[in-house]
Amino acid sequence: MARAMGEGMSRPGDMLFGRRTWADVTTAWSGRDDGNPFTTHLNAATKYLASTTLADAGAWENPILLRGRL
């Protein structure tokens, strides 16, 4: 499993979050610098945040806030 995850993390990718997941994930992962390759991958990824209530997505590196209604 670790080999498969390592292969997946070796390729760039973007992430999409809703507001609630964003709050949970940023609490656990933003600001970490622990040398873990998963942390490095998460920090480098472009993170898209879909929210109609948040004014700012700056809690983590490389965020793009998607505003508006679907």
mmCIF file of the N, C-alpha and C atoms, coordinates in Angstrom:
data_MODEL
# 
_entry.id   MODEL 
# 
loop_
_atom_site.group_PDB 
_atom_site.id 
_atom_site.type_symbol 
_atom_site.label_atom_id 
_atom_site.label_alt_id 
_atom_site.label_comp_id 
_atom_site.label_asym_id 
_atom_site.label_entity_id 
_atom_site.label_seq_id 
_atom_site.pdbx_PDB_ins_code 
_atom_site.Cartn_x 
_atom_site.Cartn_y 
_atom_site.Cartn_z 
_atom_site.occupancy 
_atom_site.B_iso_or_equiv 
_atom_site.pdbx_formal_charge 
_atom_site.auth_seq_id 
_atom_site.auth_comp_id 
_atom_site.auth_asym_id 
_atom_site.auth_atom_id 
_atom_site.pdbx_PDB_model_num 
ATOM 1   N N  . MET A 1 1  ? 0.830   -1.182 0.000  1.00 0.00 ? 1  MET A N  1 
ATOM 2   C CA . MET A 1 1  ? 0.000   0.000  0.000  1.00 0.00 ? 1  MET A CA 1 
ATOM 3   C C  . MET A 1 1  ? 0.881   1.255  0.000  1.00 0.00 ? 1  MET A C  1 
ATOM 4   N N  . ALA A 1 2  ? 1.938   1.235  0.791  1.00 0.00 ? 2  ALA A N  1 
ATOM 5   C CA . ALA A 1 2  ? 2.824   2.403  0.842  1.00 0.00 ? 2  ALA A CA 1 
ATOM 6   C C  . ALA A 1 2  ? 3.459   2.659  -0.514 1.00 0.00 ? 2  ALA A C  1 
ATOM 7   N N  . ARG A 1 3  ? 3.792   1.608  -1.240 1.00 0.00 ? 3  ARG A N  1 
ATOM 8   C CA . ARG A 1 3  ? 4.379   1.780  -2.570 1.00 0.00 ? 3  ARG A CA 1 
ATOM 9   C C  . ARG A 1 3  ? 3.371   2.447  -3.511 1.00 0.00 ? 3  ARG A C  1 
ATOM 10  N N  . ALA A 1 4  ? 2.122   1.997  -3.478 1.00 0.00 ? 4  ALA A N  1 
ATOM 11  C CA . ALA A 1 4  ? 1.087   2.579  -4.341 1.00 0.00 ? 4  ALA A CA 1 
ATOM 12  C C  . ALA A 1 4  ? 0.841   4.041  -3.982 1.00 0.00 ? 4  ALA A C  1 
ATOM 13  N N  . MET A 1 5  ? 0.825   4.351  -2.702 1.00 0.00 ? 5  MET A N  1 
ATOM 14  C CA . MET A 1 5  ? 0.639   5.751  -2.292 1.00 0.00 ? 5  MET A CA 1 
ATOM 15  C C  . MET A 1 5  ? 1.820   6.595  -2.732 1.00 0.00 ? 5  MET A C  1 
ATOM 16  N N  . GLY A 1 6  ? 3.026   6.057  -2.610 1.00 0.00 ? 6  GLY A N  1 
ATOM 17  C CA . GLY A 1 6  ? 4.219   6.778  -3.040 1.00 0.00 ? 6  GLY A CA 1 
ATOM 18  C C  . GLY A 1 6  ? 4.203   7.069  -4.521 1.00 0.00 ? 6  GLY A C  1 
ATOM 19  N N  . GLU A 1 7  ? 3.747   6.110  -5.312 1.00 0.00 ? 7  GLU A N  1 
ATOM 20  C CA . GLU A 1 7  ? 3.641   6.335  -6.760 1.00 0.00 ? 7  GLU A CA 1 
ATOM 21  C C  . GLU A 1 7  ? 2.627   7.421  -7.063 1.00 0.00 ? 7  GLU A C  1 
ATOM 22  N N  . GLY A 1 8  ? 1.510   7.399  -6.382 1.00 0.00 ? 8  GLY A N  1 
ATOM 23  C CA . GLY A 1 8  ? 0.493   8.428  -6.596 1.00 0.00 ? 8  GLY A CA 1 
ATOM 24  C C  . GLY A 1 8  ? 0.961   9.799  -6.185 1.00 0.00 ? 8  GLY A C  1 
ATOM 25  N N  . MET A 1 9  ? 1.715   9.871  -5.104 1.00 0.00 ? 9  MET A N  1 
ATOM 26  C CA . MET A 1 9  ? 2.211   11.158 -4.621 1.00 0.00 ? 9  MET A CA 1 
ATOM 27  C C  . MET A 1 9  ? 3.361   11.689 -5.455 1.00 0.00 ? 9  MET A C  1 
ATOM 28  N N  . SER A 1 10 ? 3.956   10.849 -6.269 1.00 0.00 ? 10 SER A N  1 
ATOM 29  C CA . SER A 1 10 ? 5.056   11.315 -7.107 1.00 0.00 ? 10 SER A CA 1 
ATOM 30  C C  . SER A 1 10 ? 4.565   12.126 -8.293 1.00 0.00 ? 10 SER A C  1 
ATOM 31  N N  . ARG A 1 11 ? 3.285   12.071 -8.565 1.00 0.00 ? 11 ARG A N  1 
ATOM 32  C CA . ARG A 1 11 ? 2.683   12.851 -9.657 1.00 0.00 ? 11 ARG A CA 1 
ATOM 33  C C  . ARG A 1 11 ? 1.944   14.055 -9.073 1.00 0.00 ? 11 ARG A C  1 
ATOM 34  N N  . PRO A 1 12 ? 2.026   15.195 -9.747 1.00 0.00 ? 12 PRO A N  1 
ATOM 35  C CA . PRO A 1 12 ? 1.302   16.356 -9.234 1.00 0.00 ? 12 PRO A CA 1 
ATOM 36  C C  . PRO A 1 12 ? -0.200  16.133 -9.337 1.00 0.00 ? 12 PRO A C  1 
ATOM 37  N N  . GLY A 1 13 ? -0.914  16.795 -8.477 1.00 0.00 ? 13 GLY A N  1 
ATOM 38  C CA . GLY A 1 13 ? -2.363  16.699 -8.511 1.00 0.00 ? 13 GLY A CA 1 
ATOM 39  C C  . GLY A 1 13 ? -2.981  17.826 -7.702 1.00 0.00 ? 13 GLY A C  1 
ATOM 40  N N  . ASP A 1 14 ? -4.182  18.150 -8.035 1.00 0.00 ? 14 ASP A N  1 
ATOM 41  C CA . ASP A 1 14 ? -4.920  19.181 -7.323 1.00 0.00 ? 14 ASP A CA 1 
ATOM 42  C C  . ASP A 1 14 ? -5.904  18.518 -6.378 1.00 0.00 ? 14 ASP A C  1 
ATOM 43  N N  . MET A 1 15 ? -6.417  19.314 -5.443 1.00 0.00 ? 15 MET A N  1 
ATOM 44  C CA . MET A 1 15 ? -7.365  18.801 -4.468 1.00 0.00 ? 15 MET A CA 1 
ATOM 45  C C  . MET A 1 15 ? -8.579  19.722 -4.441 1.00 0.00 ? 15 MET A C  1 
ATOM 46  N N  . LEU A 1 16 ? -9.749  19.149 -4.207 1.00 0.00 ? 16 LEU A N  1 
ATOM 47  C CA . LEU A 1 16 ? -10.987 19.909 -4.115 1.00 0.00 ? 16 LEU A CA 1 
ATOM 48  C C  . LEU A 1 16 ? -11.603 19.661 -2.747 1.00 0.00 ? 16 LEU A C  1 
ATOM 49  N N  . PHE A 1 17 ? -11.954 20.750 -2.059 1.00 0.00 ? 17 PHE A N  1 
ATOM 50  C CA . PHE A 1 17 ? -12.534 20.667 -0.723 1.00 0.00 ? 17 PHE A CA 1 
ATOM 51  C C  . PHE A 1 17 ? -13.820 21.465 -0.644 1.00 0.00 ? 17 PHE A C  1 
ATOM 52  N N  . GLY A 1 18 ? -14.712 21.014 0.206  1.00 0.00 ? 18 GLY A N  1 
ATOM 53  C CA . GLY A 1 18 ? -15.833 21.819 0.670  1.00 0.00 ? 18 GLY A CA 1 
ATOM 54  C C  . GLY A 1 18 ? -15.393 22.516 1.947  1.00 0.00 ? 18 GLY A C  1 
ATOM 55  N N  . ARG A 1 19 ? -16.196 23.425 2.428  1.00 0.00 ? 19 ARG A N  1 
ATOM 56  C CA . ARG A 1 19 ? -15.822 24.225 3.606  1.00 0.00 ? 19 ARG A CA 1 
ATOM 57  C C  . ARG A 1 19 ? -15.558 23.370 4.839  1.00 0.00 ? 19 ARG A C  1 
ATOM 58  N N  . ARG A 1 20 ? -16.410 22.411 5.124  1.00 0.00 ? 20 ARG A N  1 
ATOM 59  C CA . ARG A 1 20 ? -16.253 21.604 6.341  1.00 0.00 ? 20 ARG A CA 1 
ATOM 60  C C  . ARG A 1 20 ? -15.009 20.715 6.277  1.00 0.00 ? 20 ARG A C  1 
ATOM 61  N N  . THR A 1 21 ? -14.792 20.086 5.130  1.00 0.00 ? 21 THR A N  1 
ATOM 62  C CA . THR A 1 21 ? -13.596 19.253 4.983  1.00 0.00 ? 21 THR A CA 1 
ATOM 63  C C  . THR A 1 21 ? -12.350 20.115 5.041  1.00 0.00 ? 21 THR A C  1 
ATOM 64  N N  . TRP A 1 22 ? -12.400 21.289 4.429  1.00 0.00 ? 22 TRP A N  1 
ATOM 65  C CA . TRP A 1 22 ? -11.275 22.218 4.460  1.00 0.00 ? 22 TRP A CA 1 
ATOM 66  C C  . TRP A 1 22 ? -10.901 22.545 5.903  1.00 0.00 ? 22 TRP A C  1 
ATOM 67  N N  . ALA A 1 23 ? -11.882 22.832 6.730  1.00 0.00 ? 23 ALA A N  1 
ATOM 68  C CA . ALA A 1 23 ? -11.617 23.160 8.126  1.00 0.00 ? 23 ALA A CA 1 
ATOM 69  C C  . ALA A 1 23 ? -10.942 21.994 8.841  1.00 0.00 ? 23 ALA A C  1 
ATOM 70  N N  . ASP A 1 24 ? -11.413 20.789 8.621  1.00 0.00 ? 24 ASP A N  1 
ATOM 71  C CA . ASP A 1 24 ? -10.825 19.611 9.269  1.00 0.00 ? 24 ASP A CA 1 
ATOM 72  C C  . ASP A 1 24 ? -9.412  19.334 8.776  1.00 0.00 ? 24 ASP A C  1 
ATOM 73  N N  . VAL A 1 25 ? -9.220  19.360 7.473  1.00 0.00 ? 25 VAL A N  1 
ATOM 74  C CA . VAL A 1 25 ? -7.924  19.002 6.897  1.00 0.00 ? 25 VAL A CA 1 
ATOM 75  C C  . VAL A 1 25 ? -6.876  20.073 7.200  1.00 0.00 ? 25 VAL A C  1 
ATOM 76  N N  . THR A 1 26 ? -7.245  21.338 7.133  1.00 0.00 ? 26 THR A N  1 
ATOM 77  C CA . THR A 1 26 ? -6.258  22.380 7.439  1.00 0.00 ? 26 THR A CA 1 
ATOM 78  C C  . THR A 1 26 ? -5.842  22.320 8.904  1.00 0.00 ? 26 THR A C  1 
ATOM 79  N N  . THR A 1 27 ? -6.751  21.942 9.788  1.00 0.00 ? 27 THR A N  1 
ATOM 80  C CA . THR A 1 27 ? -6.399  21.799 11.198 1.00 0.00 ? 27 THR A CA 1 
ATOM 81  C C  . THR A 1 27 ? -5.331  20.721 11.374 1.00 0.00 ? 27 THR A C  1 
ATOM 82  N N  . ALA A 1 28 ? -5.458  19.639 10.628 1.00 0.00 ? 28 ALA A N  1 
ATOM 83  C CA . ALA A 1 28 ? -4.525  18.521 10.764 1.00 0.00 ? 28 ALA A CA 1 
ATOM 84  C C  . ALA A 1 28 ? -3.228  18.702 9.981  1.00 0.00 ? 28 ALA A C  1 
ATOM 85  N N  . TRP A 1 29 ? -3.267  19.363 8.804  1.00 0.00 ? 29 TRP A N  1 
ATOM 86  C CA . TRP A 1 29 ? -2.109  19.339 7.905  1.00 0.00 ? 29 TRP A CA 1 
ATOM 87  C C  . TRP A 1 29 ? -1.448  20.676 7.641  1.00 0.00 ? 29 TRP A C  1 
ATOM 88  N N  . SER A 1 30 ? -2.150  21.778 7.720  1.00 0.00 ? 30 SER A N  1 
ATOM 89  C CA . SER A 1 30 ? -1.514  23.057 7.376  1.00 0.00 ? 30 SER A CA 1 
ATOM 90  C C  . SER A 1 30 ? -0.442  23.414 8.397  1.00 0.00 ? 30 SER A C  1 
ATOM 91  N N  . GLY A 1 31 ? 0.616   23.998 7.916  1.00 0.00 ? 31 GLY A N  1 
ATOM 92  C CA . GLY A 1 31 ? 1.689   24.423 8.790  1.00 0.00 ? 31 GLY A CA 1 
ATOM 93  C C  . GLY A 1 31 ? 2.661   23.325 9.188  1.00 0.00 ? 31 GLY A C  1 
ATOM 94  N N  . ARG A 1 32 ? 2.398   22.103 8.775  1.00 0.00 ? 32 ARG A N  1 
ATOM 95  C CA . ARG A 1 32 ? 3.320   21.006 9.098  1.00 0.00 ? 32 ARG A CA 1 
ATOM 96  C C  . ARG A 1 32 ? 4.555   21.075 8.219  1.00 0.00 ? 32 ARG A C  1 
ATOM 97  N N  . ASP A 1 33 ? 5.665   20.752 8.815  1.00 0.00 ? 33 ASP A N  1 
ATOM 98  C CA . ASP A 1 33 ? 6.936   20.639 8.094  1.00 0.00 ? 33 ASP A CA 1 
ATOM 99  C C  . ASP A 1 33 ? 7.721   19.538 8.783  1.00 0.00 ? 33 ASP A C  1 
ATOM 100 N N  . ASP A 1 34 ? 7.217   18.318 8.646  1.00 0.00 ? 34 ASP A N  1 
ATOM 101 C CA . ASP A 1 34 ? 7.758   17.202 9.414  1.00 0.00 ? 34 ASP A CA 1 
ATOM 102 C C  . ASP A 1 34 ? 8.601   16.239 8.592  1.00 0.00 ? 34 ASP A C  1 
ATOM 103 N N  . GLY A 1 35 ? 8.872   16.565 7.322  1.00 0.00 ? 35 GLY A N  1 
ATOM 104 C CA . GLY A 1 35 ? 9.681   15.699 6.484  1.00 0.00 ? 35 GLY A CA 1 
ATOM 105 C C  . GLY A 1 35 ? 8.938   14.507 5.912  1.00 0.00 ? 35 GLY A C  1 
ATOM 106 N N  . ASN A 1 36 ? 7.684   14.355 6.247  1.00 0.00 ? 36 ASN A N  1 
ATOM 107 C CA . ASN A 1 36 ? 6.852   13.275 5.730  1.00 0.00 ? 36 ASN A CA 1 
ATOM 108 C C  . ASN A 1 36 ? 6.557   13.560 4.258  1.00 0.00 ? 36 ASN A C  1 
ATOM 109 N N  . PRO A 1 37 ? 6.791   12.608 3.336  1.00 0.00 ? 37 PRO A N  1 
ATOM 110 C CA . PRO A 1 37 ? 6.530   12.876 1.917  1.00 0.00 ? 37 PRO A CA 1 
ATOM 111 C C  . PRO A 1 37 ? 5.059   13.186 1.634  1.00 0.00 ? 37 PRO A C  1 
ATOM 112 N N  . PHE A 1 38 ? 4.152   12.642 2.423  1.00 0.00 ? 38 PHE A N  1 
ATOM 113 C CA . PHE A 1 38 ? 2.728   12.938 2.237  1.00 0.00 ? 38 PHE A CA 1 
ATOM 114 C C  . PHE A 1 38 ? 2.458   14.402 2.573  1.00 0.00 ? 38 PHE A C  1 
ATOM 115 N N  . THR A 1 39 ? 3.075   14.900 3.638  1.00 0.00 ? 39 THR A N  1 
ATOM 116 C CA . THR A 1 39 ? 2.937   16.309 4.004  1.00 0.00 ? 39 THR A CA 1 
ATOM 117 C C  . THR A 1 39 ? 3.468   17.201 2.890  1.00 0.00 ? 39 THR A C  1 
ATOM 118 N N  . THR A 1 40 ? 4.626   16.866 2.358  1.00 0.00 ? 40 THR A N  1 
ATOM 119 C CA . THR A 1 40 ? 5.221   17.643 1.269  1.00 0.00 ? 40 THR A CA 1 
ATOM 120 C C  . THR A 1 40 ? 4.285   17.680 0.070  1.00 0.00 ? 40 THR A C  1 
ATOM 121 N N  . HIS A 1 41 ? 3.699   16.543 -0.273 1.00 0.00 ? 41 HIS A N  1 
ATOM 122 C CA . HIS A 1 41 ? 2.784   16.460 -1.409 1.00 0.00 ? 41 HIS A CA 1 
ATOM 123 C C  . HIS A 1 41 ? 1.540   17.311 -1.158 1.00 0.00 ? 41 HIS A C  1 
ATOM 124 N N  . LEU A 1 42 ? 0.950   17.195 0.022  1.00 0.00 ? 42 LEU A N  1 
ATOM 125 C CA . LEU A 1 42 ? -0.246  17.980 0.338  1.00 0.00 ? 42 LEU A CA 1 
ATOM 126 C C  . LEU A 1 42 ? 0.049   19.470 0.303  1.00 0.00 ? 42 LEU A C  1 
ATOM 127 N N  . ASN A 1 43 ? 1.172   19.876 0.859  1.00 0.00 ? 43 ASN A N  1 
ATOM 128 C CA . ASN A 1 43 ? 1.505   21.300 0.879  1.00 0.00 ? 43 ASN A CA 1 
ATOM 129 C C  . ASN A 1 43 ? 1.735   21.853 -0.522 1.00 0.00 ? 43 ASN A C  1 
ATOM 130 N N  . ALA A 1 44 ? 2.296   21.059 -1.422 1.00 0.00 ? 44 ALA A N  1 
ATOM 131 C CA . ALA A 1 44 ? 2.603   21.534 -2.770 1.00 0.00 ? 44 ALA A CA 1 
ATOM 132 C C  . ALA A 1 44 ? 1.383   21.548 -3.697 1.00 0.00 ? 44 ALA A C  1 
ATOM 133 N N  . ALA A 1 45 ? 0.379   20.758 -3.394 1.00 0.00 ? 45 ALA A N  1 
ATOM 134 C CA . ALA A 1 45 ? -0.796  20.650 -4.273 1.00 0.00 ? 45 ALA A CA 1 
ATOM 135 C C  . ALA A 1 45 ? -1.588  21.958 -4.297 1.00 0.00 ? 45 ALA A C  1 
ATOM 136 N N  . THR A 1 46 ? -2.184  22.252 -5.448 1.00 0.00 ? 46 THR A N  1 
ATOM 137 C CA . THR A 1 46 ? -3.144  23.345 -5.526 1.00 0.00 ? 46 THR A CA 1 
ATOM 138 C C  . THR A 1 46 ? -4.433  22.857 -4.882 1.00 0.00 ? 46 THR A C  1 
ATOM 139 N N  . LYS A 1 47 ? -4.962  23.662 -3.981 1.00 0.00 ? 47 LYS A N  1 
ATOM 140 C CA . LYS A 1 47 ? -6.152  23.276 -3.242 1.00 0.00 ? 47 LYS A CA 1 
ATOM 141 C C  . LYS A 1 47 ? -7.306  24.201 -3.609 1.00 0.00 ? 47 LYS A C  1 
ATOM 142 N N  . TYR A 1 48 ? -8.355  23.643 -4.177 1.00 0.00 ? 48 TYR A N  1 
ATOM 143 C CA . TYR A 1 48 ? -9.544  24.388 -4.526 1.00 0.00 ? 48 TYR A CA 1 
ATOM 144 C C  . TYR A 1 48 ? -10.548 24.231 -3.395 1.00 0.00 ? 48 TYR A C  1 
ATOM 145 N N  . LEU A 1 49 ? -11.078 25.342 -2.927 1.00 0.00 ? 49 LEU A N  1 
ATOM 146 C CA . LEU A 1 49 ? -12.035 25.353 -1.833 1.00 0.00 ? 49 LEU A CA 1 
ATOM 147 C C  . LEU A 1 49 ? -13.337 25.960 -2.308 1.00 0.00 ? 49 LEU A C  1 
ATOM 148 N N  . ALA A 1 50 ? -14.392 25.155 -2.311 1.00 0.00 ? 50 ALA A N  1 
ATOM 149 C CA . ALA A 1 50 ? -15.723 25.625 -2.695 1.00 0.00 ? 50 ALA A CA 1 
ATOM 150 C C  . ALA A 1 50 ? -16.464 26.057 -1.438 1.00 0.00 ? 50 ALA A C  1 
ATOM 151 N N  . SER A 1 51 ? -16.782 27.339 -1.342 1.00 0.00 ? 51 SER A N  1 
ATOM 152 C CA . SER A 1 51 ? -17.483 27.843 -0.170 1.00 0.00 ? 51 SER A CA 1 
ATOM 153 C C  . SER A 1 51 ? -18.220 29.125 -0.515 1.00 0.00 ? 51 SER A C  1 
ATOM 154 N N  . THR A 1 52 ? -19.406 29.251 0.031  1.00 0.00 ? 52 THR A N  1 
ATOM 155 C CA . THR A 1 52 ? -20.155 30.505 -0.115 1.00 0.00 ? 52 THR A CA 1 
ATOM 156 C C  . THR A 1 52 ? -20.057 31.340 1.153  1.00 0.00 ? 52 THR A C  1 
ATOM 157 N N  . THR A 1 53 ? -19.419 30.802 2.209  1.00 0.00 ? 53 THR A N  1 
ATOM 158 C CA . THR A 1 53 ? -19.378 31.512 3.484  1.00 0.00 ? 53 THR A CA 1 
ATOM 159 C C  . THR A 1 53 ? -17.988 31.985 3.890  1.00 0.00 ? 53 THR A C  1 
ATOM 160 N N  . LEU A 1 54 ? -16.939 31.330 3.434  1.00 0.00 ? 54 LEU A N  1 
ATOM 161 C CA . LEU A 1 54 ? -15.592 31.748 3.823  1.00 0.00 ? 54 LEU A CA 1 
ATOM 162 C C  . LEU A 1 54 ? -15.137 32.947 2.996  1.00 0.00 ? 54 LEU A C  1 
ATOM 163 N N  . ALA A 1 55 ? -14.488 33.884 3.656  1.00 0.00 ? 55 ALA A N  1 
ATOM 164 C CA . ALA A 1 55 ? -13.974 35.070 2.964  1.00 0.00 ? 55 ALA A CA 1 
ATOM 165 C C  . ALA A 1 55 ? -12.529 34.884 2.531  1.00 0.00 ? 55 ALA A C  1 
ATOM 166 N N  . ASP A 1 56 ? -11.834 33.903 3.121  1.00 0.00 ? 56 ASP A N  1 
ATOM 167 C CA . ASP A 1 56 ? -10.415 33.729 2.862  1.00 0.00 ? 56 ASP A CA 1 
ATOM 168 C C  . ASP A 1 56 ? -10.066 32.249 2.945  1.00 0.00 ? 56 ASP A C  1 
ATOM 169 N N  . ALA A 1 57 ? -9.153  31.804 2.084  1.00 0.00 ? 57 ALA A N  1 
ATOM 170 C CA . ALA A 1 57 ? -8.703  30.407 2.093  1.00 0.00 ? 57 ALA A CA 1 
ATOM 171 C C  . ALA A 1 57 ? -7.222  30.321 2.430  1.00 0.00 ? 57 ALA A C  1 
ATOM 172 N N  . GLY A 1 58 ? -6.681  31.335 3.060  1.00 0.00 ? 58 GLY A N  1 
ATOM 173 C CA . GLY A 1 58 ? -5.256  31.412 3.288  1.00 0.00 ? 58 GLY A CA 1 
ATOM 174 C C  . GLY A 1 58 ? -4.712  30.562 4.415  1.00 0.00 ? 58 GLY A C  1 
ATOM 175 N N  . ALA A 1 59 ? -5.482  29.609 4.905  1.00 0.00 ? 59 ALA A N  1 
ATOM 176 C CA . ALA A 1 59 ? -5.017  28.777 6.013  1.00 0.00 ? 59 ALA A CA 1 
ATOM 177 C C  . ALA A 1 59 ? -3.983  27.746 5.595  1.00 0.00 ? 59 ALA A C  1 
ATOM 178 N N  . TRP A 1 60 ? -3.724  27.610 4.300  1.00 0.00 ? 60 TRP A N  1 
ATOM 179 C CA . TRP A 1 60 ? -2.817  26.570 3.821  1.00 0.00 ? 60 TRP A CA 1 
ATOM 180 C C  . TRP A 1 60 ? -2.174  27.055 2.533  1.00 0.00 ? 60 TRP A C  1 
ATOM 181 N N  . GLU A 1 61 ? -1.065  26.455 2.152  1.00 0.00 ? 61 GLU A N  1 
ATOM 182 C CA . GLU A 1 61 ? -0.358  26.858 0.936  1.00 0.00 ? 61 GLU A CA 1 
ATOM 183 C C  . GLU A 1 61 ? -1.177  26.559 -0.322 1.00 0.00 ? 61 GLU A C  1 
ATOM 184 N N  . ASN A 1 62 ? -1.078  27.412 -1.319 1.00 0.00 ? 62 ASN A N  1 
ATOM 185 C CA . ASN A 1 62 ? -1.633  27.225 -2.663 1.00 0.00 ? 62 ASN A CA 1 
ATOM 186 C C  . ASN A 1 62 ? -3.153  27.048 -2.715 1.00 0.00 ? 62 ASN A C  1 
ATOM 187 N N  . PRO A 1 63 ? -3.914  27.885 -2.000 1.00 0.00 ? 63 PRO A N  1 
ATOM 188 C CA . PRO A 1 63 ? -5.367  27.742 -2.069 1.00 0.00 ? 63 PRO A CA 1 
ATOM 189 C C  . PRO A 1 63 ? -5.973  28.606 -3.173 1.00 0.00 ? 63 PRO A C  1 
ATOM 190 N N  . ILE A 1 64 ? -7.085  28.145 -3.694 1.00 0.00 ? 64 ILE A N  1 
ATOM 191 C CA . ILE A 1 64 ? -7.909  28.940 -4.609 1.00 0.00 ? 64 ILE A CA 1 
ATOM 192 C C  . ILE A 1 64 ? -9.341  28.830 -4.109 1.00 0.00 ? 64 ILE A C  1 
ATOM 193 N N  . LEU A 1 65 ? -9.900  29.951 -3.703 1.00 0.00 ? 65 LEU A N  1 
ATOM 194 C CA . LEU A 1 65 ? -11.261 29.978 -3.176 1.00 0.00 ? 65 LEU A CA 1 
ATOM 195 C C  . LEU A 1 65 ? -12.256 30.112 -4.319 1.00 0.00 ? 65 LEU A C  1 
ATOM 196 N N  . LEU A 1 66 ? -13.160 29.158 -4.412 1.00 0.00 ? 66 LEU A N  1 
ATOM 197 C CA . LEU A 1 66 ? -14.218 29.161 -5.424 1.00 0.00 ? 66 LEU A CA 1 
ATOM 198 C C  . LEU A 1 66 ? -15.494 29.652 -4.762 1.00 0.00 ? 66 LEU A C  1 
ATOM 199 N N  . ARG A 1 67 ? -15.911 30.848 -5.122 1.00 0.00 ? 67 ARG A N  1 
ATOM 200 C CA . ARG A 1 67 ? -17.105 31.441 -4.516 1.00 0.00 ? 67 ARG A CA 1 
ATOM 201 C C  . ARG A 1 67 ? -18.287 31.322 -5.436 1.00 0.00 ? 67 ARG A C  1 
ATOM 202 N N  . GLY A 1 68 ? -19.456 31.508 -4.875 1.00 0.00 ? 68 GLY A N  1 
ATOM 203 C CA . GLY A 1 68 ? -20.662 31.516 -5.684 1.00 0.00 ? 68 GLY A CA 1 
ATOM 204 C C  . GLY A 1 68 ? -21.559 30.341 -5.376 1.00 0.00 ? 68 GLY A C  1 
ATOM 205 N N  . ARG A 1 69 ? -22.664 30.315 -6.019 1.00 0.00 ? 69 ARG A N  1 
ATOM 206 C CA . ARG A 1 69 ? -23.656 29.270 -5.828 1.00 0.00 ? 69 ARG A CA 1 
ATOM 207 C C  . ARG A 1 69 ? -23.617 28.296 -6.992 1.00 0.00 ? 69 ARG A C  1 
ATOM 208 N N  . LEU A 1 70 ? -23.872 27.057 -6.707 1.00 0.00 ? 70 LEU A N  1 
ATOM 209 C CA . LEU A 1 70 ? -23.941 26.048 -7.763 1.00 0.00 ? 70 LEU A CA 1 
ATOM 210 C C  . LEU A 1 70 ? -25.362 25.928 -8.252 1.00 0.00 ? 70 LEU A C  1 
# 
